[in-house]
Each structure stands twice: as structure tokens, then as C-alpha cells.
Amino acid sequence: MAATARPRRSMLYMPGSNARALEKGRTLAADALILDLEDAVAPDAKELARNQVTDAVKAGGYGAREIVVRINGLDSTWGHDDLTAVAACGADAILLPKVESAAMVHDLEMQMVGAGAPDDMGIMCMMETPLAMLHAEEVAGASARVSALIMGTSDLVKDLQASHTGARLPVLTSLGLCLLAARAFGLAILDGVHLDLADDEGFAEACVQGLELGFDGKTLIHPKTIAKANEVFSPSPEEVAFSHRIIAAHGEAAAEGKGVVLVDGRLIENLHVENAQRLVALAEVIERLEVAAAE
């Protein structure tokens, strides 16, 4: 499935050392879960987290949710053991922190193959350093396994010696570079987390900004933010209805040998039809997932 056809409106980080959180993840409405072995886990709990996460994924029960495991860096004390365990657990993808080059992706892929990872296990790359921004194109194109870029804006702001602001002007250049790289290679791309859980209005505004910039969804740090992310990054009923009209009208025009057509006073060309088809496909997948979750 194309990167943008699989819903990734909400991608929730969950600490691998918290068994209750891993269990709760089976009931949450997030499109994807990032079971975290890295930042959310204290050094003395790394082995416990690894065992709990791999056991939970093997046990299943997560339905259609995309299951991603963020391992520790391969240059860390725990990275190689994380990779070896996760490669065989049945997760959809491995998320590698602080990716800065194609060589890092190649190294991960080589070790995944050696650990017996299935061919359809993806690689997601945390983009969270200045060097990652400068090398976004080579990271995005490093391997056919790469399915998504995940923005790590907290680390990025720190490394830039910038500030967290409502409009996020300090990171717009970085976001844009990674968006360009992701779209050039047909990858999904997820916006960074919103740190202030008490700031509901600011979170909603950040989601809208991410959608307008072109992100597929938002990474989250608390279940209470799932509903708003899903709402913002879902095609609205009005958008879906208009998309259907675009597709139908363009089809009729094409049958008559016309390349363009007016729909509700708007000039419609092939590029508009492609986006309409994307939105309709996304809405259909979301509807199927919601129906399945309710059963």
C-alpha cells in the first residue's frame, strides 16, 4: 500500500517498560503505536522493556494498528540486542533514532536481514538533528524498506539552540526539507510531538499547521490527543464528497476528449483528480478500520 494510503493520522509513543500502557494500546484509537525502547525507558529498565515489548507484539491483539518499535541506537549498549529481538517479533517496522545518513539505514537493514527480519518489515527514520535535515534526501532514498520519516522536533529545537514557539517558525525550514524528501520518494512523514499537554488549543493549531504543510499525521505522547489528531488529519465529509464530484466530472470530460472541466466553478485538471483519488482512498480505509474496531 502506498505510504499516503495507509492512515497514519495519529502515532502514539508508548514506553516499553510500562506493561499497563502496552495493554492499553490494544484499545486505543491511534492508527499506529510506537513502542519505545529508547528515550522513554531508563537505562536500568532497558532489558525489561525489550522483553515486554517483544512479548506484547508476539501476543497480538492490536488489530489493524501499525506497530512500530523504536530501538536504541545501534552504537549504544542496547541497540544490537534490541534489533535482534524486534526483528523476529512481528512488528510492522523498526524506528531508528537520530538517523543522519544513508549509511546508517544500510547498516540497520543489513543487521535486520542477518537477524531474520521478514522482507515486509519496514524501516522508519527519526529525523531529529541538523545533520539529518541536511541529509534528508539521502536518508529517504536509502532503501526500499524505508516507509516513513518521523520528525523529532524536541531534539531538533535543542540542537538548533532555538525555541519552541506556537507558530514553530524556528523549525519550518527543517520540516520543509524533510517533507520534500519524503514526498520525492513516496514516503509517509509524521510531524513532531506537542509537549504541552495542558495546551489543547495549541495542540489543535499544531495539527492544522501540520496538515497544511503536508504531513500525514502527528506523533503523540498522550492518549487524550488521539481524537483531535484523527479528526484533523481525516478528510472531511465535504472534502470526500467534492473529491467524488471531481473524479466523476473529470471522467465524463475525458470520455468526451476534454482535458479540463469545471466543478463548482473550479478548473479541474489531472493533478486535482490524483489528489481527489488519494483523499477518497484514504477515507475508505479509515472507514473500514473504524468499522473493524467497533466490531
Sequence and secondary structure as in RCSB ss.txt:
>XXXX:A:sequence
MAATARPRRSMLYMPGSNARALEKGRTLAADALILDLEDAVAPDAKELARNQVTDAVKAGGYGAREIVVRINGLD
STWGHDDLTAVAACGADAILLPKVESAAMVHDLEMQMVGAGAPDDMGIMCMMETPLAMLHAEEVAGASARVSALI
MGTSDLVKDLQASHTGARLPVLTSLGLCLLAARAFGLAILDGVHLDLADDEGFAEACVQGLELGFDGKTLIHPKT
IAKANEVFSPSPEEVAFSHRIIAAHGEAAAEGKGVVLVDGRLIENLHVENAQRLVALAEVIERLEVAAAE
>XXXX:A:secstr
  TTTS  SEEEEEETT HHHHHHGGG   SEEEEESSTTS GGGHHHHHHHHHHHHHH   TT EEEEE   TT
SSSHHHHHHHHHTTT SEEEESS  SHHHHHHHHHHHHHTT  TT EEEEEE SHHHHHTHHHHHTS TTEEEEE
E HHHHHHHHT    SS GGGHHHHHHHHHHHHHTT EEEE     TT HHHHHHHHHHHHHHT SEEEESSGGG
HHHHHHHHS  HHHHHHHHHHHHHHHHHHHTT S EEETTEEE HHHHHHHHHHHHHHHHHHHHHHHHH 
